[in-house]
C-alpha cells in the first residue's frame, strides 16, 4: 500500500513528458556541481545560472537571469574587478574564439573558465568555471622541486670543478704576497684574496641551497623568536630609513623548528623588505609590519612592507634559483628559504603590487 501523497506524486511524475523529467534531472545535477555554470542563448540572454556561479559573482540569481551581458555589466552590485574579467573573457571568446581562460580572482584563487559553443549547442554559449587552486599549488611545488634538483646537480659540479682551482690560486697568491708588498702592490693581493673568498661564499650558498641540513627541531615561542629577530635587525632598519613594527599578542603559540634555519628565513624576508623600502628613495616613510595569525593547526607569520613592490613577472620567478633583481645578489636566498620552510612542513605565500609593497606569509604547523 502506498500513501495518498506518494500516489499523487507518482501521478504527477507520470503526467510529465519524459523529456521534461530528463531536463529537470540534468538541471538538478548542474545546480549541485561545485563548478560555476551559466548558459547564454544565441541572442546573448542569460537563460540559466547555477547557485555556485551566482555565489562567485556575489549576486543573487534573480538579478541575473533574463539579462544580456551588457545589462549584467551595468549592475551596480557587480564589482569593478569582476566586470573587467568578464569583458576580457567576452572579447577573447568572441574575437579570438578562445575556449579556455585561466583567471586569478581578487582573493588570489586560480580558476579555469571553459567555453562550449558551436553546432552541438544550437547557438548557445555554455560557460563553466572551476577552482583549480589546488592543482596550481601541486604544479608549482613539482616545478620548484625540479628546479631545486637541478640546482643540486649544478652545485655538486661547481664544488668539484671550481673550488679546487680556487684553493690553488689562493695558495699561490699568498706565496707571492711578500714580493707584491716589496713592489708596493699589496693591494692587488688583497683584492684577489677577497674575490676568491667571495667566490667560495657563493659556492657554499649553492651547496646549502641544494641540500640544506636536516632541521634539528626544538619547540619555541613564535613571539619570542620574532622579538629576537627584530632586535637583530632594528639598527640596520633605522640606517635604511624604515621602522619595524612587531604586533605583540598575548596568544602563546609554539612551533617545532630548527631555530637557526627559521631565523635565517625571517632575517632574509626582513632584509628584502629593507632593500625594497630603500629603493624608493625616501618617497614615503618606510615601515615593516610583522604580525602573526593562528588558523587551525597552523600559524601565519606575516612580514609586510610599503616598499617598491614587484610586478607579475618578478613575482612568478621569485623562488627560482639564481633569479635576483639586486646588483650584488646571488638569487639563492629565497630558494633556500623555500626549501627550509618546506622541510618544516610549511609553505610561503607572497602578495605584492608594484609601487605599493609586498607581504610574505610564512606558514608553519603549531605544536
C-alpha positions in Angstrom: 0.0 0.0 0.0 1.3 3.5 -0.8 0.1 6.7 0.8 -2.1 9.2 -0.9 0.8 11.6 -1.1 3.1 9.1 -2.8 0.3 8.2 -5.2 -0.3 11.8 -6.1 3.5 12.3 -6.6 3.7 9.3 -8.9 0.7 10.6 -10.9 2.4 14.0 -11.3 5.6 12.4 -12.5 3.7 10.1 -14.8 1.9 13.1 -16.3 5.2 14.8 -17.2 6.7 14.1 -20.6 9.9 12.1 -20.5 11.9 15.0 -21.9 10.8 17.3 -19.1 11.8 14.7 -16.5 15.2 14.4 -18.1 15.6 18.2 -18.3 14.7 18.5 -14.6 17.2 15.8 -13.7 20.0 17.4 -15.6 19.2 20.8 -14.2 19.4 19.4 -10.6 22.8 17.9 -11.5 24.0 21.3 -12.7 22.6 23.0 -9.6 24.7 20.8 -7.3 28.0 21.0 -9.2 30.9 22.6 -7.4 31.8 24.4 -10.7 30.0 27.6 -11.7 27.7 27.2 -14.7 25.9 29.7 -16.9 24.2 29.5 -20.2 23.6 32.3 -22.7 21.3 31.8 -25.7 22.0 32.9 -29.3 20.7 36.3 -28.5 23.1 36.8 -25.6 20.5 36.4 -22.9 21.4 34.5 -19.7 18.9 31.6 -19.6 20.5 29.6 -16.8 22.9 30.2 -13.9 23.6 27.7 -11.1 24.0 28.5 -7.4 27.8 28.2 -7.4 28.2 30.8 -10.3 25.9 33.3 -8.6 28.0 32.9 -5.4 31.2 33.5 -7.3 29.7 36.7 -8.9 28.4 37.6 -5.4 25.0 38.4 -6.9 21.5 36.9 -6.4 20.4 34.7 -9.3 17.1 36.7 -9.6 19.1 39.8 -10.6 20.9 37.9 -13.4 18.5 35.6 -15.2 16.9 37.0 -18.3 19.5 39.8 -18.7 22.0 40.1 -21.5 25.7 40.7 -20.9 25.6 44.5 -21.2 22.8 44.6 -18.6 24.7 42.4 -16.3 27.8 44.6 -16.6 25.8 47.6 -15.7 24.6 46.1 -12.4 26.0 48.4 -9.7 26.3 45.4 -7.3 28.9 43.7 -9.6 32.4 44.7 -8.6 34.7 46.6 -10.9 37.3 43.7 -10.8 34.7 41.2 -11.9 33.4 43.5 -14.7 37.0 43.7 -16.1 37.4 40.0 -16.0 34.0 39.4 -17.7 34.8 41.8 -20.5 38.2 40.2 -21.1 36.6 36.7 -21.4 33.9 38.1 -23.7 36.5 39.7 -26.1 38.8 36.6 -26.1 35.8 34.3 -26.8 34.1 36.4 -29.5 37.1 37.9 -31.3 39.7 35.2 -30.8 37.4 32.2 -30.5 39.3 31.2 -27.3 37.7 28.3 -25.4 39.9 28.2 -22.2 40.7 31.1 -19.9 42.9 31.0 -16.8 42.0 33.6 -14.2 43.2 34.8 -10.8 40.5 36.4 -8.7 40.8 39.2 -6.2 41.4 36.7 -3.4 44.3 35.0 -5.2 42.5 31.9 -6.2 43.1 30.3 -9.6 40.2 29.5 -11.9 39.7 27.8 -15.2 36.9 29.0 -17.4 35.8 26.7 -20.2 33.5 27.9 -23.0 31.5 25.5 -25.1 29.7 26.6 -28.3 29.1 25.5 -31.8 26.7 23.2 -33.6 26.2 20.9 -30.6 25.0 23.9 -28.6 22.4 25.1 -31.1 23.8 28.6 -30.9 24.0 28.8 -27.1 27.2 29.5 -25.2 27.9 27.4 -22.0 30.4 28.9 -19.5 31.8 26.6 -16.7 34.2 27.9 -14.0 36.2 25.6 -11.9 38.6 26.3 -8.9 42.0 24.9 -9.9 44.0 26.5 -7.0 45.0 23.1 -5.6 46.1 21.8 -8.9 48.2 25.0 -9.4 49.8 24.6 -6.0 50.7 21.0 -6.8 52.1 22.0 -10.2 54.1 24.9 -8.6 55.5 22.6 -6.0 56.6 20.0 -8.6 58.1 22.7 -10.7 60.0 24.1 -7.7 61.3 20.7 -6.7 62.6 20.1 -10.3 64.5 23.4 -10.2 66.0 22.6 -6.8 67.0 19.1 -8.0 68.7 20.8 -11.0 70.4 23.2 -8.6 71.8 20.3 -6.6 73.4 18.8 -9.7 74.9 22.2 -10.7 76.2 22.8 -7.2 78.0 19.5 -7.0 79.7 20.2 -10.3 80.7 23.7 -9.2 82.1 22.5 -5.9 84.3 19.9 -7.7 85.4 21.9 -10.8 85.9 25.4 -9.3 86.7 25.0 -5.6 89.9 23.1 -6.1 91.4 25.6 -8.6 90.4 28.5 -6.3 92.2 26.9 -3.4 95.4 26.5 -5.6 95.1 30.2 -6.8 94.7 31.3 -3.2 97.8 29.4 -2.1 100.0 30.9 -4.9 98.7 34.5 -4.2 99.7 34.1 -0.6 103.2 32.9 -1.6 103.5 35.9 -4.0 102.2 38.4 -1.4 105.6 39.3 0.2 107.0 40.1 -3.3 104.0 42.3 -4.1 104.5 44.1 -0.8 108.1 44.9 -1.8 106.8 46.4 -5.0 104.1 48.4 -3.2 101.4 46.3 -4.8 100.0 44.5 -1.8 96.5 46.0 -2.6 96.4 43.7 -5.6 96.9 40.6 -3.5 94.2 41.8 -1.0 91.7 42.3 -3.8 92.4 38.9 -5.3 92.1 37.1 -2.0 88.8 39.0 -1.2 87.3 38.0 -4.5 88.4 34.4 -4.1 86.7 34.4 -0.7 83.5 35.8 -2.2 83.5 33.1 -4.9 83.9 30.5 -2.2 81.0 32.0 -0.3 78.8 31.8 -3.4 79.7 28.2 -3.9 78.8 27.5 -0.3 75.4 29.1 -0.9 74.9 26.9 -3.9 75.6 23.7 -1.9 73.5 24.9 1.0 70.5 25.7 -1.2 70.6 22.3 -2.9 71.0 20.2 0.2 70.2 22.1 3.4 70.9 20.1 6.5 68.0 18.2 8.2 66.3 20.5 10.7 67.3 20.0 14.4 63.9 20.9 15.8 63.1 22.5 19.2 59.7 23.8 20.5 60.0 27.6 20.7 57.6 30.5 21.2 56.8 32.2 17.9 56.6 35.7 19.5 59.9 35.1 21.4 61.6 34.2 18.1 60.2 37.3 16.3 61.3 39.6 19.1 64.9 38.2 18.9 64.9 38.7 15.1 63.6 42.2 15.3 66.2 43.1 17.9 68.9 41.9 15.5 67.6 44.0 12.6 66.3 47.2 14.2 69.6 49.2 13.9 70.1 48.2 10.2 66.4 49.2 9.5 66.9 52.6 11.0 70.0 53.2 8.9 68.0 52.3 5.8 65.2 54.7 6.8 62.5 52.3 7.9 60.8 51.3 11.1 60.0 47.7 12.2 56.6 47.3 14.0 56.0 44.0 15.7 52.4 43.3 16.8 52.9 41.5 20.1 49.9 39.5 21.1 49.3 37.5 24.3 48.5 34.3 22.5 51.1 31.7 23.3 51.9 29.9 20.1 54.8 27.4 19.8 56.3 25.8 16.8 58.8 22.9 16.5 61.6 24.2 14.3 65.3 24.4 13.7 65.8 27.8 15.2 68.9 28.7 13.2 67.2 27.8 9.9 63.9 29.6 10.5 65.7 32.6 11.9 67.7 32.7 8.7 64.4 32.7 6.7 62.8 35.5 8.7 66.0 37.6 8.6 66.1 37.2 4.8 62.5 38.3 4.5 63.1 41.4 6.6 66.3 42.3 4.8 64.4 42.0 1.5 61.8 44.4 2.9 64.5 46.9 3.9 66.0 46.8 0.4 62.6 47.3 -1.2 62.0 50.4 1.1 65.5 51.7 0.4 64.9 51.5 -3.3 62.0 54.0 -3.2 64.5 56.7 -2.1 62.6 58.3 0.7 59.3 58.9 -1.2 57.5 57.8 2.0 58.3 56.8 5.5 59.3 53.1 5.3 57.5 50.6 7.5 57.8 46.9 8.0 54.9 45.4 9.9 55.2 41.9 11.4 52.3 40.1 12.9 51.0 36.5 13.5 47.7 34.8 12.8 46.7 31.5 14.3 44.5 29.5 11.9 43.6 26.0 12.9 46.8 24.0 13.4 48.9 26.5 11.6 50.4 29.9 12.4 51.0 32.5 9.7 54.0 34.8 10.2 53.3 37.9 8.1 56.0 40.3 7.1 54.6 43.3 5.2 56.4 46.4 3.8 55.4 49.5 1.9 58.4 49.4 -0.4 58.7 49.2 -4.1 56.7 46.0 -4.6 57.0 43.6 -7.5 55.4 43.2 -10.9 53.8 39.9 -12.0 56.9 38.7 -13.9 59.2 39.2 -10.9 56.6 37.6 -8.6 56.3 34.5 -10.8 60.1 33.9 -10.7 60.7 34.9 -7.1 61.8 31.4 -5.8 63.8 30.5 -8.9 67.4 29.6 -8.1 69.8 32.4 -9.3 67.0 34.9 -10.1 67.6 38.3 -8.5 66.8 41.9 -9.1 69.8 43.1 -6.9 73.1 44.0 -8.4 75.1 42.1 -5.7 72.6 39.3 -5.1 73.2 35.6 -5.9 69.5 34.8 -6.3 69.6 32.0 -3.8 68.2 33.5 -0.6 64.6 32.8 -1.3 65.3 29.4 -3.0 67.0 28.4 0.3 64.1 29.8 2.3 61.5 27.9 0.3 63.4 24.6 0.9 63.8 25.3 4.6 60.1 26.0 5.1 59.1 23.0 3.0 61.3 20.8 5.2 59.4 22.1 8.2 56.0 21.1 6.8 55.1 24.6 5.9 54.9 26.9 2.9 55.5 30.5 1.8 52.9 32.8 0.1 53.7 36.2 -1.4 51.4 39.0 -2.3 52.9 42.1 -4.0 51.8 45.1 -6.0 54.3 47.2 -7.9 54.6 50.6 -6.2 52.5 49.6 -3.2 54.5 47.0 -1.2 54.9 43.3 -0.5 53.7 40.8 2.1 55.5 37.5 2.8 53.4 35.0 4.7 55.3 32.1 6.3 53.0 29.3 7.4 54.2 26.7 9.9 52.4 23.9 11.9 52.0 24.7 15.6 52.9 22.3 18.4 
